[in-house]
Amino acid sequence: LKNVKMAQKEKLQCLKDFHKDTLKPSPGKSPGTRPEDEAEGKHPQREKWASKLDFVLSVAGGFVGLGNVWRFPYLCYKNGGGKVHFSSPTSFSLFGGGLPVFFLEVALGQFTSEGGITCWEKLCPIFTGIGYASVVIVSLLNIYYIVILAWGLYYLFQCFQPELPWAKCNQSWNTDRCIEDTYRKNKSLWLAANATNFTSPVTEFWEHNVLGITSGIEDIGPVKWDLALCLLLVWVICFFCIWKGVKSTGKVVYITATFPFVMLIVLLIRGVTLPGAAAGIKFYLYPDLARLKDPEVWIDAGTQIFFSYAICLGAMTSLGSYNKYKYNCYRDCLLLGALNSGTSFVSGFAIFSVLGFMAQEQGVDIADVAESGPGLAFIAYPKAVSMMPFPTVWAILFFIMLLLLGLDSQFVEVEGQITSLVDLYPSFLRKGYRREIFIAIICCISYLLGLTMVTKGGMYVFQLFDYYAASGVCLLWVAFFECIAVAWVYGVDNFYDALEDMLGYRPNRWMKWSWSFITPLLCMGCFIFSLVKYKPLTYNKVYEYPDWAIGIGWTLALTSMICIPMVVVIKIIRSDGPLIERIKAVAAPVRGGASSRPADHRGLKELSYPLDPNGNKGLLMKAPTHTIVETMM
């Protein structure tokens, strides 16, 4: 008994020393930064989040975006109802793919204190192409995603009129084929009008006023300067949200990441109190178990998870790189995952309750009004609010929510892009105002390229980018190699030792199993099935893109995917010695280790890396003693 008490006393003392020596900052030093940044009297080159909440809200704003509102509810309806879709394929994709990769990227950024490219250069140089692929994807994504915000801002400006301009057919852009919804309520008039030959005022507002859409991508048309100005304005807002790094980003998200949740709750309450809401919710949740046999259901679930978690873009790695080394990112990743999936599920009630109301008002089936993507945000929902009491108020609230949902996702993704590129040349781009100038240059280039999507044929260009440049195929490809690099090249046990060094405990084993087996198999299965079931892009299921446009689309996709094998080949060619020795050398972590552990990290034991830079066993960092780990658990 005496020996047990002595052992417990020693463990408690060890824990106290651990907190004293490791968790408290040393005089003149900044805990959690890289050792080379901790020189006496110097400020750390890399910023850190001012508080834990800054990081949490930034991540929440980054992946709780437009897809949660306009894509997930529609997929639930399409694939057999919310309960089945949410609890079966989506849950499997979440716990087997999305959440493990999300945690992997955040932890990798925190461990190396590097952005999306240099983190791989430190950890597993042979797969540095993963970082370049992610930057290519997010760069293309940033060009077209913000166009949605330009559309939303244009709609918001149009709301400040005595009457919503898409409510009636008395506007200059309306055609003779425009019929108001009052005709729908009178079935005899509606049938007599031969409804198939007519369009609604909201559809004509979208196609003729907002887009001014042409007959095809062959006729790109002139720039619509009203949309170009809206696009410029949202780029300016995005620039000032991130130009000071995490100091500005961490504060802006207090508004952009929280206000959309308030708006979503308000719209949910309003939606469920509308007549016909119950029918819409039933339509959203009604299960069709037979759909579970369809592989497309599982593919939709997998790609939606990867989209909604903003993974494989380098953004989560960059956000994690600003964490202090001892931050408990595992706990927060699990909580943020629950928040993300919960938001998607709840948003379905807000959307389909309104669609149920609209279907009842028009006297049609809900299937006739259920849409996804821009069709939901800019046609279906605006039509619904025009039928409500006080339509202007609800339209303004909806488009403010839409803008904020998209805005924080946009500037988090741009921040990820900037961080990844700046970390390639830190000594040059971190001096003075060079980082701010570099951000301005990136924003200007992206804006100029985005002008092609605010022309009269810009919708066709937008769809081309959306379908190919940042497609699920590209994300699945990158996620597969991320897991291979960490689990099979660097070594999953070695990475778990690194997590133990940061967190003070080892995460649940299901993460290890996912990285090693489940996630790679899931990604490769979805990747192959997506290619087998590939269908060429169309617009509104009518217009078929020409072959040269499809070729451009696949070129956009391959520009990111080819980065990984290309860098592997380049790394091996540039190395010396026999082929096996070359591969060993470029697969080893950089000299000095990949860890960003502070120099005053004490009370630790030796931890072996899989390979040193010469391809041999090496001792390059330290990990907590089991006594400390057992006490903390």
Phi, psi and omega in degrees: 000321180296320180294324178296316180296320179296320179295318178295322179296319179295321179296317180296318179295321178297319179295319178298315179298322180299312179294320183293313187276329189258316188275338179268139180289142175280154180303130177078005182234161180244113182293145175089359176262172181292149182305322182289345178269356188259017179300141185304131176083359181253145173280144179297138180292328183258128179290162172232155177301139180292331179208166178298324183295328177302314180294313183300314181290326178295316178294316180300317178293329182291321184249351171269094186227208185296328180298328178294329185268319189250349182252314184298311180302320180294320179295326176298315178295314185297324189252025169111015176101154186297318183297312182294312184295322185283319188270349183245274183299317182293319179297319178297316179293326180294306185279338179263346184222297188300306183293316177300318180291322177301310179295321179302315183291317179296314181296323179295317177296319179293320182293317183266342186055042181226161178282192190292342179259306186291340176296322178285328176298325179282316189277314187209079189306328182297337180251030174299337178300337175301316180295317179295321178298317179297319181293322177297314180298311184290330177294316177292322179297318181296334180290318187259334183297322183290342177297326177300321179292326176296317176299314181298320179294322177297315177299318181299316177298322181291342180289338184273061177225160179304327179222140179300128187291348179257013184275329185226171184262030184254022182261163184295332182274352181288149180252177178292343182275358183282129178230130181283164185288349176297331177292327182294326182290333177261097188298325180294318177295321183294317179291323180293332182280355182054070193303336183295341181265007185235162180234166180268159179297327181290325177293319179291325176298317181293312187279322186264323182269309183286303185274322188057042195296141179268187184281343181177176182292342177295331179250084185289329176075177180281166176289137173272105191290337175294317176290325179298322178291321176296319178297319178298318182296316181290330175292322177296317177299315180300318180300312183286347175282334187238357191294336178260017179073210184292344177296319179274318181300316183296339180264323181298324184294344176298334177262308187292334182266340183260322184299321177301327178293322177297315180296322180296320178294318179298314179293327177295313179298317179295320183296314184288347178267359180278149174295136182091356182297321182299320179295322178294318180293320178297320178297323180291322187262344188300121186277143172233090187298334181296334181292340180295340179281347183276120180301333182297329178299315182290325178293315178301318180296315181296313181293324178297319179298316181293324176293313189290338180265004177051038181266165181067020179246355183082350184290315181292325176296317180295317178296319178294332182292343179268002175283153170289154189299326185267010183293139181276077182288335181297313179300312184290329177295321178294317180293319179292326176297318177296320179297316182297309182293323178296321178297318179300315184293315182292324180299333177299323178293318180295320183284310187283339172294321178289321178295325175297319176298316181296319179297320179293319180295325182270347182071036180234171176286153180296328179301335181282343182246351181284120179224172176228168176065212181303330179299324178286314186286327189244359176234298186295308184290317175302323176297320181295315182292334178292342179267350183275160167296145183053057185298325182298318181299313183289328177293317179298315180298319181295315184284333171295316177300317180299317180296315182290323176300317181281328185293313181290328173297319181295309185285337172291320178292322176294320176300319177297319178297313182295313181301316180299319182283320179296322180293344175289327181227062186296321183294335180267313189275349179265001181274136175054230181257020183295324180296317179297319178295320179297318177299316180299320179296315179299317180295319180295315179298316180296321179296315181297319177292326180289343179299335177296340183263357174246023168276178180290339173254017185295333180298326179291322177292318178302312180296326179297315177295316184295323185280331186241311191297316180238046184283167176299329179300316180295316181294318179297321178300313181293316181298322178302312182286332174299314180293319179298317182296315183282313188281324189247340178259302176291322179108118184295326178292322177295321178291326176294325174298321178295319177297320178297323178296323181279312189273334186090001177203166181263128178299167179304146185295341182296334174296314180298315179296321180296311181298324186279322189230303191297307184296314177301319179293318179298314181296314182291323177297312178295323180298311181295316181296322179297322178289321180295319183268014184301134175235133179303151184291139173228163175247123181057027179061016181239303183282127178257128181292142177292164184299322182294327178289320176299321177298319177297320179300312179293330175296319177299319180293317184287337179299329177272316186295327183286343182301320186293303179295328181295316180292324176302312181296315181298317180299317182292318181297322183282351179273165180251156175100184176299160185303313182298317180294325177298313181298318178300318183295316183278349176271344183283148174299161181295158180299132183096350175093160182271348187288146174256022183304135180300154182292337182266023178284105189246177176066036187238161178249167183293142176231129185269135171279160179296318181213146170269177183301345177267003180086013180246169176297141181215156177249103190239353179204184182231160179224159182298151174288156181295332179299314179295316182298313181297321181293318182291329180284000000 
